[in-house]
Amino acid sequence: MTTNMVRESAKIYEFPVRNAQRLREMQARQALAGRVIIESGCGSWYHEEAIREDQETRKQ
């Protein structure tokens, strides 16, 4: 009886995009998905306060 079973993970296949406009839109969405927008000083005082408190507790 084998107790060490190795299972391969699922493979995800993308369907081919045949419409050029949809292909461009999909590529634009994928390019934007990796970007992160960080705004400082715009109502994020609670976040800045949490960072400050964390830094103070690490100093102690």
N, CA, C and O atoms as a printed pandas DataFrame, in Angstrom:
     atom_number atom_name residue_name chain_id  residue_number  x_coord  y_coord  z_coord
0              1         N          MET        A               1    0.853   -1.182    0.000
1              2        CA          MET        A               1    0.000    0.000    0.000
2              3         C          MET        A               1    0.896    1.242    0.000
3              4         O          MET        A               1    1.769    1.381    0.857
4              5         N          THR        A               2    0.684    2.116   -0.935
5              6        CA          THR        A               2    1.487    3.322   -1.044
6              7         C          THR        A               2    0.889    4.437   -0.193
7              8         O          THR        A               2   -0.296    4.752   -0.302
8              9         N          THR        A               3    1.734    5.033    0.659
9             10        CA          THR        A               3    1.252    6.142    1.491
10            11         C          THR        A               3    1.706    7.488    0.961
11            12         O          THR        A               3    1.172    8.521    1.364
12            13         N          ASN        A               4    2.657    7.495    0.087
13            14        CA          ASN        A               4    3.181    8.741   -0.460
14            15         C          ASN        A               4    2.683    8.909   -1.889
15            16         O          ASN        A               4    3.324    8.455   -2.837
16            17         N          MET        A               5    1.539    9.563   -2.034
17            18        CA          MET        A               5    0.973    9.767   -3.353
18            19         C          MET        A               5    1.352   11.154   -3.867
19            20         O          MET        A               5    1.188   12.148   -3.158
20            21         N          VAL        A               6    1.843   11.220   -5.061
21            22        CA          VAL        A               6    2.206   12.487   -5.673
22            23         C          VAL        A               6    1.128   12.842   -6.679
23            24         O          VAL        A               6    0.850   12.086   -7.610
24            25         N          ARG        A               7    0.527   14.003   -6.476
25            26        CA          ARG        A               7   -0.511   14.457   -7.405
26            27         C          ARG        A               7   -0.029   15.703   -8.121
27            28         O          ARG        A               7    0.507   16.627   -7.508
28            29         N          GLU        A               8   -0.225   15.710   -9.393
29            30        CA          GLU        A               8    0.126   16.904  -10.151
30            31         C          GLU        A               8   -0.970   17.941   -9.963
31            32         O          GLU        A               8   -2.148   17.611   -9.830
32            33         N          SER        A               9   -0.553   19.201   -9.956
33            34        CA          SER        A               9   -1.548   20.259   -9.828
34            35         C          SER        A               9   -2.295   20.427  -11.153
35            36         O          SER        A               9   -1.848   19.968  -12.204
36            37         N          ALA        A              10   -3.415   21.081  -11.071
37            38        CA          ALA        A              10   -4.233   21.301  -12.260
38            39         C          ALA        A              10   -3.522   22.249  -13.216
39            40         O          ALA        A              10   -2.788   23.141  -12.790
40            41         N          LYS        A              11   -3.739   22.057  -14.465
41            42        CA          LYS        A              11   -3.186   22.946  -15.483
42            43         C          LYS        A              11   -4.304   23.838  -15.986
43            44         O          LYS        A              11   -5.407   23.374  -16.272
44            45         N          ILE        A              12   -4.007   25.112  -16.089
45            46        CA          ILE        A              12   -4.995   26.080  -16.556
46            47         C          ILE        A              12   -4.642   26.464  -17.984
47            48         O          ILE        A              12   -3.536   26.928  -18.264
48            49         N          TYR        A              13   -5.578   26.268  -18.862
49            50        CA          TYR        A              13   -5.397   26.611  -20.263
50            51         C          TYR        A              13   -6.251   27.821  -20.604
51            52         O          TYR        A              13   -7.419   27.897  -20.223
52            53         N          GLU        A              14   -5.659   28.767  -21.324
53            54        CA          GLU        A              14   -6.421   29.929  -21.769
54            55         C          GLU        A              14   -6.982   29.647  -23.152
55            56         O          GLU        A              14   -6.313   29.067  -24.007
56            57         N          PHE        A              15   -8.206   30.062  -23.351
57            58        CA          PHE        A              15   -8.795   29.927  -24.671
58            59         C          PHE        A              15   -8.174   30.969  -25.592
59            60         O          PHE        A              15   -7.907   32.087  -25.150
60            61         N          PRO        A              16   -7.941   30.646  -26.829
61            62        CA          PRO        A              16   -7.362   31.628  -27.750
62            63         C          PRO        A              16   -8.353   32.756  -28.028
63            64         O          PRO        A              16   -9.556   32.534  -28.166
64            65         N          VAL        A              17   -7.816   33.962  -28.106
65            66        CA          VAL        A              17   -8.646   35.128  -28.392
66            67         C          VAL        A              17   -8.532   35.394  -29.883
67            68         O          VAL        A              17   -7.438   35.617  -30.400
68            69         N          ARG        A              18   -9.649   35.369  -30.560
69            70        CA          ARG        A              18   -9.627   35.548  -32.012
70            71         C          ARG        A              18   -9.958   36.977  -32.423
71            72         O          ARG        A              18   -9.647   37.386  -33.541
72            73         N          ASN        A              19  -10.581   37.735  -31.538
73            74        CA          ASN        A              19  -10.953   39.102  -31.844
74            75         C          ASN        A              19   -9.796   40.019  -31.431
75            76         O          ASN        A              19   -9.410   40.026  -30.263
76            77         N          ALA        A              20   -9.242   40.787  -32.367
77            78        CA          ALA        A              20   -8.084   41.629  -32.089
78            79         C          ALA        A              20   -8.390   42.691  -31.026
79            80         O          ALA        A              20   -7.545   42.962  -30.173
80            81         N          GLN        A              21   -9.567   43.286  -31.064
81            82        CA          GLN        A              21   -9.940   44.307  -30.088
82            83         C          GLN        A              21  -10.002   43.704  -28.688
83            84         O          GLN        A              21   -9.501   44.299  -27.734
84            85         N          ARG        A              22  -10.608   42.537  -28.561
85            86        CA          ARG        A              22  -10.694   41.877  -27.255
86            87         C          ARG        A              22   -9.312   41.476  -26.756
87            88         O          ARG        A              22   -9.053   41.517  -25.553
88            89         N          LEU        A              23   -8.423   41.089  -27.666
89            90        CA          LEU        A              23   -7.064   40.736  -27.293
90            91         C          LEU        A              23   -6.345   41.953  -26.711
91            92         O          LEU        A              23   -5.674   41.843  -25.685
92            93         N          ARG        A              24   -6.482   43.116  -27.363
93            94        CA          ARG        A              24   -5.851   44.338  -26.853
94            95         C          ARG        A              24   -6.420   44.723  -25.492
95            96         O          ARG        A              24   -5.675   45.128  -24.600
96            97         N          GLU        A              25   -7.736   44.599  -25.329
97            98        CA          GLU        A              25   -8.362   44.923  -24.046
98            99         C          GLU        A              25   -7.864   43.995  -22.941
99           100         O          GLU        A              25   -7.596   44.439  -21.824
100          101         N          MET        A              26   -7.741   42.712  -23.254
101          102        CA          MET        A              26   -7.269   41.752  -22.272
102          103         C          MET        A              26   -5.820   42.039  -21.883
103          104         O          MET        A              26   -5.465   41.948  -20.708
104          105         N          GLN        A              27   -4.990   42.382  -22.851
105          106        CA          GLN        A              27   -3.595   42.708  -22.560
106          107         C          GLN        A              27   -3.501   43.968  -21.719
107          108         O          GLN        A              27   -2.647   44.052  -20.836
108          109         N          ALA        A              28   -4.362   44.955  -21.971
109          110        CA          ALA        A              28   -4.359   46.184  -21.180
110          111         C          ALA        A              28   -4.781   45.898  -19.742
111          112         O          ALA        A              28   -4.202   46.454  -18.809
112          113         N          ARG        A              29   -5.777   45.044  -19.550
113          114        CA          ARG        A              29   -6.211   44.674  -18.187
114          115         C          ARG        A              29   -5.097   43.957  -17.442
115          116         O          ARG        A              29   -4.881   44.209  -16.257
116          117         N          GLN        A              30   -4.392   43.069  -18.124
117          118        CA          GLN        A              30   -3.309   42.336  -17.480
118          119         C          GLN        A              30   -2.157   43.271  -17.120
119          120         O          GLN        A              30   -1.508   43.082  -16.091
120          121         N          ALA        A              31   -1.898   44.274  -17.951
121          122        CA          ALA        A              31   -0.830   45.224  -17.657
122          123         C          ALA        A              31   -1.181   46.070  -16.435
123          124         O          ALA        A              31   -0.315   46.380  -15.618
124          125         N          LEU        A              32   -2.457   46.440  -16.316
125          126        CA          LEU        A              32   -2.878   47.253  -15.183
126          127         C          LEU        A              32   -2.995   46.440  -13.896
127          128         O          LEU        A              32   -2.915   47.004  -12.805
128          129         N          ALA        A              33   -3.178   45.155  -14.002
129          130        CA          ALA        A              33   -3.368   44.319  -12.815
130          131         C          ALA        A              33   -2.130   44.304  -11.933
131          132         O          ALA        A              33   -2.254   44.140  -10.719
132          133         N          GLY        A              34   -0.954   44.467  -12.493
133          134        CA          GLY        A              34    0.275   44.428  -11.718
134          135         C          GLY        A              34    0.625   45.745  -11.049
135          136         O          GLY        A              34    1.531   45.791  -10.218
136          137         N          ARG        A              35   -0.068   46.801  -11.392
137          138        CA          ARG        A              35    0.246   48.114  -10.837
138          139         C          ARG        A              35   -0.486   48.336   -9.523
139          140         O          ARG        A              35   -1.621   47.898   -9.338
140          141         N          VAL        A              36    0.190   49.024   -8.621
141          142        CA          VAL        A              36   -0.406   49.359   -7.333
142          143         C          VAL        A              36   -0.337   50.873   -7.179
143          144         O          VAL        A              36    0.719   51.479   -7.364
144          145         N          ILE        A              37   -1.457   51.469   -6.844
145          146        CA          ILE        A              37   -1.503   52.920   -6.659
146          147         C          ILE        A              37   -1.485   53.196   -5.164
147          148         O          ILE        A              37   -2.319   52.686   -4.416
148          149         N          ILE        A              38   -0.519   54.015   -4.735
149          150        CA          ILE        A              38   -0.407   54.376   -3.330
150          151         C          ILE        A              38   -0.539   55.890   -3.230
151          152         O          ILE        A              38    0.237   56.637   -3.825
152          153         N          GLU        A              39   -1.518   56.318   -2.480
153          154        CA          GLU        A              39   -1.715   57.731   -2.253
154          155         C          GLU        A              39   -1.429   58.014   -0.784
155          156         O          GLU        A              39   -1.987   57.365    0.101
156          157         N          SER        A              40   -0.561   58.982   -0.531
157          158        CA          SER        A              40   -0.264   59.305    0.861
158          159         C          SER        A              40   -0.859   60.666    1.187
159          160         O          SER        A              40   -0.969   61.540    0.328
160          161         N          GLY        A              41   -1.237   60.821    2.438
161          162        CA          GLY        A              41   -1.782   62.087    2.889
162          163         C          GLY        A              41   -3.188   62.352    2.403
163          164         O          GLY        A              41   -3.656   63.490    2.438
164          165         N          CYS        A              42   -3.851   61.338    1.960
165          166        CA          CYS        A              42   -5.189   61.530    1.410
166          167         C          CYS        A              42   -6.189   60.711    2.207
167          168         O          CYS        A              42   -6.842   59.818    1.669
168          169         N          GLY        A              43   -6.306   61.021    3.496
169          170        CA          GLY        A              43   -7.262   60.313    4.324
170          171         C          GLY        A              43   -6.767   58.980    4.837
171          172         O          GLY        A              43   -7.571   58.149    5.260
172          173         N          SER        A              44   -5.457   58.750    4.812
173          174        CA          SER        A              44   -4.927   57.479    5.286
174          175         C          SER        A              44   -4.233   57.644    6.639
175          176         O          SER        A              44   -3.254   56.957    6.930
176          177         N          TRP        A              45   -4.742   58.549    7.450
177          178        CA          TRP        A              45   -4.104   58.809    8.744
178          179         C          TRP        A              45   -4.097   57.570    9.620
179          180         O          TRP        A              45   -3.145   57.363   10.374
180          181         N          TYR        A              46   -5.122   56.745    9.546
181          182        CA          TYR        A              46   -5.195   55.540   10.373
182          183         C          TYR        A              46   -4.112   54.544    9.984
183          184         O          TYR        A              46   -3.578   53.838   10.840
184          185         N          HIS        A              47   -3.787   54.485    8.702
185          186        CA          HIS        A              47   -2.723   53.597    8.244
186          187         C          HIS        A              47   -1.371   54.103    8.741
187          188         O          HIS        A              47   -0.557   53.330    9.246
188          189         N          GLU        A              48   -1.142   55.396    8.595
189          190        CA          GLU        A              48    0.113   55.985    9.063
190          191         C          GLU        A              48    0.252   55.840   10.567
191          192         O          GLU        A              48    1.354   55.602   11.063
192          193         N          GLU        A              49   -0.837   55.977   11.298
193          194        CA          GLU        A              49   -0.821   55.822   12.760
194          195         C          GLU        A              49   -0.484   54.374   13.133
195          196         O          GLU        A              49    0.277   54.139   14.072
196          197         N          ALA        A              50   -1.034   53.424   12.417
197          198        CA          ALA        A              50   -0.740   52.016   12.690
198          199         C          ALA        A              50    0.732   51.707   12.431
199          200         O          ALA        A              50    1.343   50.942   13.178
200          201         N          ILE        A              51    1.295   52.279   11.403
201          202        CA          ILE        A              51    2.724   52.085   11.116
202          203         C          ILE        A              51    3.562   52.689   12.232
203          204         O          ILE        A              51    4.530   52.081   12.689
204          205         N          ARG        A              52    3.191   53.884   12.667
205          206        CA          ARG        A              52    3.937   54.545   13.736
206          207         C          ARG        A              52    3.867   53.725   15.024
207          208         O          ARG        A              52    4.881   53.554   15.701
208          209         N          GLU        A              53    2.694   53.221   15.365
209          210        CA          GLU        A              53    2.546   52.403   16.572
210          211         C          GLU        A              53    3.369   51.121   16.470
211          212         O          GLU        A              53    3.971   50.688   17.452
212          213         N          ASP        A              54    3.395   50.528   15.308
213          214        CA          ASP        A              54    4.179   49.299   15.108
214          215         C          ASP        A              54    5.654   49.589   15.292
215          216         O          ASP        A              54    6.364   48.800   15.917
216          217         N          GLN        A              55    6.128   50.701   14.764
217          218        CA          GLN        A              55    7.540   51.061   14.899
218          219         C          GLN        A              55    7.889   51.339   16.356
219          220         O          GLN        A              55    8.981   50.990   16.806
220          221         N          GLU        A              56    6.973   51.965   17.103
221          222        CA          GLU        A              56    7.238   52.242   18.507
222          223         C          GLU        A              56    7.307   50.955   19.333
223          224         O          GLU        A              56    8.134   50.843   20.237
224          225         N          THR        A              57    6.441   49.983   19.025
225          226        CA          THR        A              57    6.472   48.736   19.784
226          227         C          THR        A              57    7.718   47.928   19.472
227          228         O          THR        A              57    8.190   47.174   20.323
228          229         N          ARG        A              58    8.254   48.066   18.289
229          230        CA          ARG        A              58    9.491   47.350   17.935
230          231         C          ARG        A              58   10.689   47.972   18.640
231          232         O          ARG        A              58   11.654   47.266   18.934
232          233         N          LYS        A              59   10.655   49.278   18.922
233          234        CA          LYS        A              59   11.757   49.945   19.606
234          235         C          LYS        A              59   11.844   49.516   21.065
235          236         O          LYS        A              59   12.928   49.527   21.647
236          237         N          GLN        A              60   10.722   49.141   21.658
237          238        CA          GLN        A              60   10.700   48.800   23.085
238          239         C          GLN        A              60   11.268   47.460   23.371
239          240         O          GLN        A              60   11.314   47.043   24.528
